[in-house]
């Protein structure tokens, strides 16, 4: 590609010069129409074209490259699991894993990236919370309309980035059967943010209400939530405290 660009540029220098001069002269009137307006227009055009190219290259190199690498790595993990399922004589599970590798990864990486960008670039407040709610709603909608497996949820969460954890919690909200009490306990007791803790408590309350937890899972969640309340990670006057209290009450009233 570089050779093509250089080659075409060298062979078309005359045409490029003529077109550039025409462009600069046409812009001159908008820049005051003075004797040196065309030169100024040329300087502006060349400067912003160069800076735009450099900024575009930097953005691609710094953000797009790592995002694609992470997606490829995650896809590879799922495909390895599919190969192992094949070797174990479970072709149906292998086929399902391969479908999930394509579907889930297509949604997870951009959603996680948008969430993290919102947290970096926006000031805390109601507007940012609403924007983050829209992102987790996309994860819920995806889970509701697809065959997401618990292994996908766990894999997303354990990648460790804030956006991946939120994406995994959104999947749990969309399909409660994929919820993982161990991951929820981590999101409540060692939450990366108030938003993450709140969303994890939403899932935990739903699980407690529907009696989807065995005794070990109930004990684990109860301990993490109680500890988060006692050590102040869940403030007494917050919505999260209400969610936590309701979850604990439903754990007591709903049989395992």
Long-range contacts (C-beta under 8 A, 24 or more apart in sequence): 20-45, 63-113, 67-109, 67-110, 67-113, 70-109, 70-159, 71-105, 71-108, 71-109, 74-101, 74-105, 74-108, 74-109, 74-155, 74-156, 74-159, 75-101, 75-102, 75-105, 77-155, 78-104, 78-105, 78-151, 78-152, 78-155, 81-151, 96-147, 96-149, 97-149, 97-151, 99-147, 100-147, 100-148, 100-149, 100-152, 103-146, 103-147, 104-142, 104-146, 104-148, 104-152, 104-156, 107-138, 107-139, 107-142, 107-167, 108-156, 108-164, 108-167, 111-135, 111-138, 111-139, 111-163, 111-167, 112-161, 112-162, 112-163, 112-164, 112-166, 112-167, 113-163, 114-163, 115-162, 115-163, 115-166, 115-167, 116-161, 116-162, 116-163, 119-162, 119-193, 129-195, 132-166, 132-195, 135-166, 135-170, 136-166, 136-167, 136-169, 136-170, 136-173, 136-199, 137-170, 138-170, 139-166, 139-167, 139-168, 139-169, 139-170, 139-171, 139-173, 139-174, 140-170, 140-171, 140-173, 140-174, 141-174, 142-170, 142-171, 142-174, 143-170, 143-171, 143-172, 143-173, 143-174, 143-175, 143-178, 144-174, 144-175, 148-174, 148-175, 148-178, 149-178, 150-177, 150-178, 150-179, 150-180, 152-178, 153-178, 153-179, 153-180, 153-183, 154-180, 154-183, 157-183, 157-186, 157-187, 158-183, 162-192, 162-193, 162-196, 165-192, 165-196, 166-195, 166-196, 166-199, 169-196, 169-199, 169-200, 169-203, 170-199, 172-203, 173-199, 173-202, 173-203, 173-206, 176-203, 176-206, 176-207, 176-210, 176-212, 177-212, 179-203, 179-207, 179-212, 181-207, 181-213, 181-217, 181-220, 181-221, 182-220, 184-221, 185-220, 185-221, 185-223, 185-224, 186-224, 188-221, 188-224, 188-225, 188-228, 188-234, 188-244, 189-224, 189-225, 189-227, 189-228, 189-233, 191-233, 194-238, 194-240, 197-228, 197-233, 197-234, 197-240, 198-239, 198-240, 198-243, 201-225, 201-240, 201-243, 201-244, 201-247, 202-243, 204-243, 204-247, 205-243, 205-246, 205-247, 205-250, 208-247, 208-248, 208-250, 208-251, 208-254, 209-250, 209-254, 210-254, 211-254, 211-255, 211-256, 213-251, 213-256, 214-256, 215-256, 218-251, 218-256, 221-247, 221-251, 222-248, 222-251
